[in-house]
Amino acid sequence: MEGEVDLSNAAGLREHLIEQVQQGNYNLAVDLAGVEFMDSSGLAVLISGLRRSKEHGGSLVLISPTSSVERVLTITGLDRVFNIYDSVDKAAAGNPS
């Protein structure tokens, strides 16, 4: 993902996450390295994706959030809900950032 995740485009992310779960991909990673801004609709999509993956015994982790996105995650307390990693390799190994 790149740029902004807000009301105007969060539905695309939601559909992608739903599609992945429907295809049997229950362990998901969302790379946030290129996301400069995320509003509450983007956060809601991530929470929904996490819930969907957990319903199937999976998980949804976040990879390399930018400082602005990390700040939003911290302010909302979602940094304690999501596992956050510096890289996909660290996520695969289970080594948080």
C-alpha positions in Angstrom: 0.0 0.0 0.0 1.1 3.5 -0.7 0.0 7.1 0.0 -3.2 7.5 2.0 -5.6 5.0 3.4 -8.8 6.9 4.0 -12.5 6.8 3.3 -12.0 7.3 -0.4 -10.0 4.1 -0.8 -10.3 1.9 2.3 -13.0 -0.2 0.6 -10.3 -1.5 -1.8 -8.2 -2.7 1.0 -11.2 -4.3 2.7 -12.1 -6.2 -0.4 -8.6 -7.4 -0.8 -8.4 -8.7 2.7 -11.8 -10.4 2.4 -10.7 -12.0 -0.8 -7.5 -13.3 0.8 -9.5 -14.9 3.6 -12.0 -16.4 1.2 -9.1 -18.0 -0.7 -7.9 -19.6 2.5 -5.1 -17.2 3.3 -5.6 -16.7 7.0 -2.2 -15.4 8.0 -2.0 -11.9 6.5 0.7 -9.2 6.5 -0.1 -5.6 5.5 3.0 -3.6 4.5 2.5 0.0 5.6 6.0 1.3 4.7 4.5 3.5 1.9 1.5 4.7 3.8 1.8 8.4 4.8 -1.7 8.8 6.2 -4.4 6.5 7.6 -7.7 7.7 9.0 -10.3 5.8 11.1 -11.8 4.0 8.1 -8.4 2.5 7.3 -8.0 1.4 10.9 -11.5 -0.1 10.8 -10.5 -2.1 7.8 -7.4 -3.4 9.6 -9.4 -4.4 12.6 -12.0 -6.1 10.5 -9.2 -8.0 8.6 -7.7 -9.1 11.9 -11.1 -10.3 13.1 -11.7 -12.3 9.9 -8.3 -13.9 10.0 -8.6 -14.8 13.7 -12.0 -16.5 13.0 -10.0 -19.0 11.0 -7.2 -19.4 13.4 -5.0 -17.0 11.5 -3.5 -13.5 12.2 -3.0 -10.2 10.5 0.3 -8.4 11.2 1.5 -5.0 10.2 4.8 -4.4 8.5 7.0 -1.3 8.7 4.4 1.4 9.5 5.6 4.9 8.8 6.0 7.2 11.8 2.7 9.0 11.1 0.8 5.7 10.9 2.6 4.3 14.0 1.6 7.4 15.9 -2.1 6.8 15.0 -1.7 3.1 16.1 -0.2 4.2 19.4 -2.8 6.9 20.1 -5.6 4.5 19.5 -4.0 1.7 21.4 -4.0 -0.5 18.3 -0.2 -0.9 18.7 -1.2 -3.4 21.5 -3.7 -5.2 19.3 -1.6 -5.8 16.3 1.8 -7.5 16.1 4.0 -5.0 14.3 7.2 -6.0 12.5 10.1 -4.2 10.8 10.1 -6.6 7.9 8.3 -9.5 6.3 11.2 -11.7 7.2 10.9 -10.7 10.9 7.2 -11.3 10.8 7.8 -14.8 9.3 10.3 -15.5 12.1 8.0 -14.0 14.8 10.5 -11.4 15.8 8.7 -8.1 16.5 10.3 -4.7 15.9 
